[in-house]
Amino acid sequence: MIDPERFRIPLGELEELNENQTVSIDNIELWLKKYHHLHEDHKENYSCVNYRLPCYCEIRRADCKFIETYKKLNYVRNLHFYNTYFKNELEYFYSIENDVPKLKNWLLKNERYGTESFVHFDSNLKSKSIEIAVANGRSDGDISKFTISLPSRNFDSIFKFMDIFNRLFFVEKISPDRYGDWKATNNLK
């Protein structure tokens, strides 16, 4: 039998950080490290009958909420990693921005990020926060949730990279062959 208290404690710590508005990338990293073993021990064996996240059980159990929260915060950690990667890519971009052959290589190197992985990061999100929400359960069709908001400035390099990538790849089309391949792959005329 799963002891719900094992999961309420880490969720309570996170809720307390959130209430005090002190959730940061560093706090998330520490929380993920602290509860890594708990996640590993239960990620394939938690009480939700569907074993699919997010679940919308009438009343969510603490272990199910913990597993979903862990996965979503791990996603934020990965965003932070990529923000650092894109910061380095932007530094390189600025050193080659007037060299079209090198720009084409730069686009090719980062094409998967710009056309697939980070396509949803656009300028419209810059002024907002990145929200991580975990549903607490259903009650008469209404879903209440626990939400953590992080300022979008934590991901500035992703936004800047996407602005530049979109301009070069989709607007200026400096690599017309790759752009044509992308259109064909996505069944666009």
Secondary structure as the mmCIF struct_conf table of DSSP 4:
data_model
#
loop_
_struct_conf.conf_type_id
_struct_conf.id
_struct_conf.beg_label_comp_id
_struct_conf.beg_label_asym_id
_struct_conf.beg_label_seq_id
_struct_conf.end_label_comp_id
_struct_conf.end_label_asym_id
_struct_conf.end_label_seq_id
TURN_TY1_P TURN_TY1_P1 PRO A 4 PRO A 4
HELX_RH_AL_P HELX_RH_AL_P1 GLU A 5 GLU A 19
TURN_TY1_P TURN_TY1_P2 ASN A 20 GLN A 21
HELX_RH_AL_P HELX_RH_AL_P2 ILE A 25 LYS A 34
TURN_TY1_P TURN_TY1_P3 TYR A 35 TYR A 35
HELX_RH_AL_P HELX_RH_AL_P3 HIS A 36 HIS A 42
TURN_TY1_P TURN_TY1_P4 LYS A 43 GLU A 44
BEND BEND1 SER A 47 SER A 47
BEND BEND2 VAL A 49 ASN A 50
BEND BEND3 LEU A 53 PRO A 54
BEND BEND4 GLU A 58 ILE A 59
HELX_RH_AL_P HELX_RH_AL_P4 ALA A 62 ILE A 96
TURN_TY1_P TURN_TY1_P5 GLU A 97 ASN A 98
HELX_RH_AL_P HELX_RH_AL_P5 VAL A 100 ARG A 112
HELX_RH_PI_P HELX_RH_PI_P1 TYR A 113 SER A 117
TURN_TY1_P TURN_TY1_P6 PHE A 118 HIS A 120
HELX_RH_3T_P HELX_RH_3T_P1 SER A 123 LEU A 125
TURN_TY1_P TURN_TY1_P7 LYS A 126 SER A 127
BEND BEND5 LYS A 128 LYS A 128
STRN STRN1 SER A 129 SER A 139
TURN_TY1_P TURN_TY1_P8 ASP A 140 GLY A 141
STRN STRN2 ASP A 142 PRO A 151
HELX_RH_3T_P HELX_RH_3T_P2 SER A 152 PHE A 155
HELX_RH_AL_P HELX_RH_AL_P6 ASP A 156 ASN A 166
HELX_RH_PI_P HELX_RH_PI_P2 ARG A 167 VAL A 171
BEND BEND6 GLU A 172 GLU A 172
BEND BEND7 ILE A 174 SER A 175
HELX_RH_AL_P HELX_RH_AL_P7 PRO A 176 THR A 185
TURN_TY1_P TURN_TY1_P9 ASN A 186 ASN A 187
#
